Amino acid sequence: MLGPALEAQLRPHDLTFRHFPQSFEVSSLGGWLATRSGGHFATLHTHVDDFVESIRAVTPRGPWESRRLPGSGAGPSPDRLLLGSEGIFGVITEAWMRLQDRPRFRASGVARFPTFEAGATAARVLAQSGLWPSNCRLLDATEALITGAGDGSAHLLLIAFESADHPVDAALARAAVLVADHGGTVEPAAPRRAEEVGQEADAADRWKATFLRAPYIRDSLVGLGLINETFETAITWDRFDAFVAGIRSVTEDALRSVGAWPGLVTCRLTHVYPDGAAPYFTVIAPGKRSGRLEQWAEVKESVMEALVAGGGTVTHHHAVGRDHRPGYDRQRPDLFAAQLRAAKRAVDPGAILNPGVLIDP
């Protein structure tokens, strides 16, 4: 069941699954579960994990199905082992998922900051306020410029609230006060119902449009001879400033070392939590006529090492796959790797499912 078909079946009932990863149009519910997909919304329900009630999978040793419950304290959750398993334990065939009423009200605004650090502080305060904005996405000035959300003169914090049953202007007004306390100036957009979004594009709408086109733009940039890559991670607030500065520096140094400088290294916050955030870095740099793949691989390896060394995760919502596997091997505890291998042997003794992903057979 692909994303658009899922939402189309829910719409007549005034319901929504409300999980919109960047790959929404071409990815499936089963794929979201297998990769622990992260959605578009920046706070509260950020990963598909939050919506799972029960999962059924077929393994080489037989079916695996968890019990439908709103919650349980009965030992480790069977669903947790399937979530993010990337197909190494079985094929997910069915799932019971939690739905939501379709939002009808929306209020949004854009806050401008003189520094990225000040914007991050405001995002932290919003994440800890209990207001749970649907959008709380910080763009550095260059990211804002190249996505059309801003003119490059300020760092932008995109703020939005949604509700199915009441106006949310009061929440935006409270967010504006919190943001102003940390040096941001908020420009509220005109209040609109959710179905009216996009009729008159504001900064958030322009950024979202570019966000959805990004994978296709990436292919075009590569075709023009550029290196285009993204690194997304997560880190706690107490280490945030030094971590982001360090990753920027390592990425720029890596580009210089492979002869791909000057280039662009931008950063945005895709998701924010009370205890930390998910910085997302974009790289656009000139590549060599021959050897671009080698340039990309060297930059990727340098950044993966820096993410692990800095205490972050090698992936917040892009899953592990094969590109992130070397970093994942360094991030996870050795004993956990042994547990995964034991679980793999229990359900797939012939190691026929997705070999080489997450663990070696």
C-alpha positions as CSV (number, residue, x, y, z in Angstrom):
1,M,0.0,0.0,0.0
2,L,1.7,3.2,-1.2
3,G,1.3,6.4,0.6
4,P,-1.1,8.2,-1.8
5,A,-3.4,5.1,-2.0
6,L,-3.4,4.8,1.8
7,E,-4.5,8.5,2.2
8,A,-7.0,8.2,-0.6
9,Q,-8.8,5.3,1.2
10,L,-8.8,7.2,4.5
11,R,-10.0,10.6,3.1
12,P,-13.7,9.7,2.7
13,H,-13.8,8.8,6.4
14,D,-12.2,12.2,7.4
15,L,-9.2,10.3,8.7
16,T,-5.5,10.4,7.9
17,F,-2.4,8.3,8.8
18,R,-0.5,11.7,8.8
19,H,2.9,10.2,8.1
20,F,4.6,11.9,5.1
21,P,8.2,10.9,4.5
22,Q,9.9,12.6,1.6
23,S,9.4,9.3,-0.4
24,F,5.7,9.3,0.4
25,E,4.5,9.0,-3.2
26,V,6.7,6.0,-4.0
27,S,7.0,4.1,-0.7
28,S,4.8,1.7,1.2
29,L,3.5,1.3,4.7
30,G,5.4,-2.0,4.9
31,G,8.6,-0.1,3.8
32,W,8.0,2.6,6.4
33,L,7.8,0.0,9.1
34,A,10.9,-1.9,7.9
35,T,13.0,1.2,7.9
36,R,11.5,3.0,10.9
37,S,10.6,5.9,8.6
38,G,10.6,9.5,9.8
39,G,7.7,11.7,8.7
40,H,7.5,15.3,7.7
41,F,6.1,16.5,11.1
42,A,8.8,17.9,13.3
43,T,7.7,17.1,16.9
44,L,5.6,14.6,18.8
45,H,4.9,11.8,16.3
46,T,8.1,11.9,14.2
47,H,8.7,8.3,13.4
48,V,6.3,5.6,12.2
49,D,7.0,3.7,15.4
50,D,4.5,6.0,17.2
51,F,1.6,4.7,15.2
52,V,2.1,0.9,15.4
53,E,-0.4,-1.2,17.2
54,S,0.4,-4.6,15.7
55,I,2.6,-6.1,12.9
56,R,2.4,-9.4,11.0
57,A,5.4,-10.7,9.0
58,V,6.1,-13.9,7.2
59,T,9.6,-15.4,7.9
60,P,11.3,-18.5,6.4
61,R,10.4,-20.3,9.7
62,G,6.7,-19.2,9.7
63,P,4.4,-16.2,10.4
64,W,5.1,-13.7,13.2
65,E,2.2,-11.6,14.5
66,S,2.0,-9.4,17.6
67,R,-1.1,-8.9,19.7
68,R,-3.2,-5.8,19.1
69,L,-2.9,-3.7,22.2
70,P,-2.9,0.1,23.1
71,G,0.1,-0.6,25.3
72,S,1.9,-3.4,27.1
73,G,4.6,-4.0,29.7
74,A,4.9,-7.7,28.9
75,G,8.6,-8.0,28.2
76,P,10.4,-6.7,25.1
77,S,8.0,-5.7,22.3
78,P,7.9,-8.1,19.3
79,D,7.2,-5.1,17.1
80,R,10.4,-3.4,18.1
81,L,12.5,-6.1,16.5
82,L,10.6,-5.8,13.2
83,L,10.7,-2.0,13.2
84,G,13.9,-1.0,11.4
85,S,14.8,-4.6,10.6
86,E,15.1,-3.7,6.9
87,G,13.8,-7.1,5.7
88,I,16.4,-9.3,7.4
89,F,13.9,-11.1,9.6
90,G,10.8,-11.4,7.4
91,V,8.4,-9.7,5.0
92,I,5.9,-7.4,6.6
93,T,2.5,-8.3,5.2
94,E,-0.1,-6.6,7.5
95,A,-0.2,-4.0,10.2
96,W,-2.7,-2.4,12.5
97,M,-2.0,1.3,12.7
98,R,-3.3,4.3,14.7
99,L,-5.1,6.9,12.7
100,Q,-5.9,10.5,13.3
101,D,-8.8,12.9,12.4
102,R,-7.9,15.0,9.3
103,P,-6.6,18.4,10.4
104,R,-8.9,21.3,9.5
105,F,-7.2,24.3,11.0
106,R,-3.7,25.6,10.5
107,A,-1.6,28.6,11.6
108,S,2.0,29.2,10.7
109,G,4.7,31.8,10.8
110,V,8.4,32.3,10.0
111,A,10.9,33.6,12.6
112,R,14.1,35.3,11.5
113,F,17.3,35.0,13.5
114,P,20.7,36.6,13.2
115,T,22.6,33.4,14.0
116,F,21.9,29.7,13.6
117,E,22.7,29.0,17.2
118,A,20.0,31.5,18.4
119,G,17.4,29.8,16.1
120,A,18.4,26.4,17.5
121,T,17.9,27.7,21.1
122,A,14.4,28.9,20.1
123,A,13.6,25.5,18.5
124,R,14.7,23.8,21.8
125,V,12.4,26.0,23.8
126,L,9.5,25.2,21.5
127,A,10.2,21.5,21.7
128,Q,10.2,21.7,25.5
129,S,7.1,23.9,25.8
130,G,4.5,21.2,25.2
131,L,3.0,23.1,22.3
132,W,4.0,20.3,19.9
133,P,4.1,22.3,16.6
134,S,3.7,20.3,13.5
135,N,6.5,22.2,11.9
136,C,9.5,23.5,13.8
137,R,12.1,23.4,11.1
138,L,15.2,25.6,11.3
139,L,17.0,26.5,8.0
140,D,20.4,28.1,8.0
141,A,20.6,31.2,5.8
142,T,22.1,29.4,2.8
143,E,19.6,26.6,3.0
144,A,16.8,29.2,3.0
145,L,18.3,30.9,0.0
146,I,18.8,27.8,-2.2
147,T,15.3,26.5,-1.4
148,G,13.5,29.7,-2.0
149,A,12.3,30.1,1.5
150,G,14.4,33.2,2.2
151,D,16.9,35.6,0.6
152,G,19.9,34.4,2.5
153,S,20.0,37.3,5.0
154,A,18.7,35.4,8.0
155,H,18.3,32.0,9.5
156,L,14.7,30.9,9.4
157,L,12.6,28.9,11.8
158,L,9.4,27.6,10.1
159,I,6.6,27.2,12.7
160,A,3.2,25.7,12.1
161,F,0.3,24.2,14.1
162,E,-2.5,22.0,13.0
163,S,-5.7,20.7,14.6
164,A,-8.7,18.7,13.6
165,D,-11.2,20.4,16.0
166,H,-10.1,23.9,17.0
167,P,-8.3,27.0,15.7
168,V,-4.6,27.0,16.6
169,D,-3.9,30.8,16.5
170,A,-3.3,30.9,20.3
171,A,-0.6,28.3,20.0
172,L,1.2,30.3,17.3
173,A,0.9,33.4,19.4
174,R,2.5,31.7,22.4
175,A,5.2,30.3,20.1
176,A,5.9,33.8,18.9
177,V,6.4,35.0,22.5
178,L,8.9,32.2,23.2
179,V,10.8,32.8,20.0
180,A,11.0,36.6,20.6
181,D,12.5,35.8,24.0
182,H,15.5,34.3,22.1
183,G,16.0,37.0,19.5
184,G,13.6,35.9,16.8
185,T,11.1,38.1,15.0
186,V,8.0,36.2,13.8
187,E,6.1,37.1,10.7
188,P,2.8,35.2,11.0
189,A,1.1,33.9,7.8
190,A,-2.6,34.6,7.3
191,P,-4.7,31.9,9.1
192,R,-5.8,29.2,6.7
193,R,-7.6,25.9,6.9
194,A,-5.4,22.9,6.1
195,E,-7.0,22.4,2.7
196,E,-6.1,26.0,1.7
197,V,-2.4,25.5,2.2
198,G,-0.4,26.3,-1.0
199,Q,-3.0,28.6,-2.6
200,E,-0.8,31.5,-1.7
201,A,2.7,30.1,-1.0
202,D,4.5,31.4,2.1
203,A,8.1,30.6,3.1
204,A,7.1,27.2,4.6
205,D,5.1,26.3,1.5
206,R,8.0,27.2,-0.8
207,W,10.4,25.2,1.3
208,K,8.1,22.1,1.4
209,A,7.7,22.2,-2.4
210,T,11.5,22.2,-2.8
211,F,11.8,19.4,-0.2
212,L,9.4,17.2,-2.2
213,R,11.4,17.9,-5.4
214,A,14.8,17.4,-3.8
215,P,15.4,13.8,-4.9
216,Y,14.7,14.7,-8.5
217,I,16.8,17.9,-8.3
218,R,19.7,15.7,-6.8
219,D,19.6,13.5,-9.9
220,S,19.8,16.6,-12.1
221,L,22.7,18.1,-10.1
222,V,24.6,14.8,-10.4
223,G,24.0,14.8,-14.1
224,L,25.5,18.3,-14.3
225,G,28.7,16.9,-12.8
226,L,28.2,18.0,-9.2
227,I,28.5,16.0,-6.0
228,N,25.2,16.1,-4.1
229,E,24.8,14.3,-0.8
230,T,22.9,14.6,2.5
231,F,23.8,13.5,6.0
232,E,21.1,13.5,8.7
233,T,21.8,12.7,12.3
234,A,20.6,13.4,15.9
235,I,22.3,14.7,19.0
236,T,21.3,15.9,22.5
237,W,21.0,19.6,23.1
238,D,23.9,19.7,25.6
239,R,26.3,18.7,22.7
240,F,24.4,20.3,19.9
241,D,26.4,23.5,19.1
242,A,29.9,21.8,19.1
243,F,28.6,18.8,17.2
244,V,27.1,20.8,14.4
245,A,30.2,23.0,14.1
246,G,32.4,19.9,14.0
247,I,30.4,18.2,11.3
248,R,30.4,21.3,9.2
249,S,34.2,21.6,9.6
250,V,34.8,17.9,8.8
251,T,32.6,18.0,5.7
252,E,34.3,21.1,4.3
253,D,37.8,19.7,5.0
254,A,36.8,16.4,3.3
255,L,35.6,18.4,0.2
256,R,38.9,20.2,0.1
257,S,40.9,17.0,0.4
258,V,39.1,15.5,-2.7
259,G,39.4,18.7,-4.7
260,A,35.7,19.5,-4.5
261,W,36.0,23.0,-3.1
262,P,34.5,25.7,-3.1
263,G,31.2,24.0,-2.4
264,L,28.1,24.5,-0.3
265,V,27.5,22.8,3.1
266,T,24.1,23.8,4.6
267,C,22.3,22.6,7.7
268,R,18.7,22.5,8.8
269,L,16.9,20.9,11.7
270,T,14.3,18.4,10.4
271,H,13.0,17.2,13.8
272,V,13.2,18.6,17.3
273,Y,12.7,16.8,20.6
274,P,12.7,18.0,24.2
275,D,16.1,16.4,24.7
276,G,17.7,17.0,21.3
277,A,17.4,17.6,17.6
278,A,18.1,16.1,14.2
279,P,20.5,18.2,12.1
280,Y,20.4,17.6,8.4
281,F,23.4,18.6,6.2
282,T,23.3,19.1,2.5
283,V,26.4,19.1,0.3
284,I,26.6,20.5,-3.2
285,A,30.2,20.6,-4.7
286,P,31.9,20.5,-8.0
287,G,33.0,17.0,-9.0
288,K,35.8,15.7,-11.2
289,R,34.9,14.6,-14.7
290,S,36.1,11.1,-13.7
291,G,36.3,9.9,-10.1
292,R,33.1,11.5,-8.7
293,L,32.1,8.3,-7.1
294,E,35.4,8.1,-5.3
295,Q,35.1,11.7,-4.2
296,W,31.7,11.0,-2.8
297,A,32.8,7.8,-1.0
298,E,35.7,9.6,0.7
299,V,33.6,12.5,1.9
300,K,30.9,10.1,3.0
301,E,33.4,8.0,5.1
302,S,34.9,11.1,6.7
303,V,31.5,12.4,7.8
304,M,30.3,9.0,9.0
305,E,33.4,8.7,11.2
306,A,32.8,12.2,12.6
307,L,29.1,11.5,13.4
308,V,30.1,8.4,15.4
309,A,33.0,10.1,17.1
310,G,30.8,13.0,18.1
311,G,28.3,10.8,19.8
312,G,25.5,11.2,17.2
313,T,23.7,8.7,15.1
314,V,24.7,7.7,11.6
315,T,21.1,8.0,10.5
316,H,18.0,9.7,12.1
317,H,15.5,8.7,9.5
318,H,17.2,7.5,6.3
319,A,17.7,3.9,7.6
320,V,20.9,2.0,7.3
321,G,20.9,0.1,4.1
322,R,24.4,-0.3,2.6
323,D,25.6,3.3,2.5
324,H,25.4,3.7,6.3
325,R,26.4,0.1,7.2
326,P,30.0,0.9,8.1
327,G,28.9,3.7,10.5
328,Y,26.2,1.6,11.9
329,D,28.7,-1.2,12.7
330,R,30.6,1.3,14.8
331,Q,27.6,2.9,16.5
332,R,25.8,-0.2,17.9
333,P,27.1,-2.2,20.9
334,D,28.9,-5.4,19.9
335,L,26.7,-7.5,22.1
336,F,23.6,-6.1,20.3
337,A,25.1,-7.2,17.0
338,A,25.4,-10.7,18.4
339,Q,21.7,-10.6,19.5
340,L,20.7,-9.6,16.0
341,R,22.7,-12.5,14.5
342,A,21.0,-14.9,16.9
343,A,17.6,-13.6,16.0
344,K,18.4,-13.9,12.4
345,R,19.4,-17.5,12.8
346,A,16.2,-18.2,14.6
347,V,13.8,-17.0,11.9
348,D,16.1,-17.2,8.8
349,P,18.6,-20.0,9.3
350,G,19.5,-20.0,5.6
351,A,20.3,-16.3,5.6
352,I,18.3,-15.7,2.4
353,L,16.6,-12.4,3.4
354,N,18.4,-9.3,2.4
355,P,21.9,-10.6,3.1
356,G,24.5,-8.0,4.2
357,V,22.0,-5.5,5.5
358,L,22.4,-4.6,9.2
359,I,24.5,-7.7,9.9
360,D,26.6,-10.2,8.0
361,P,25.2,-13.8,7.9
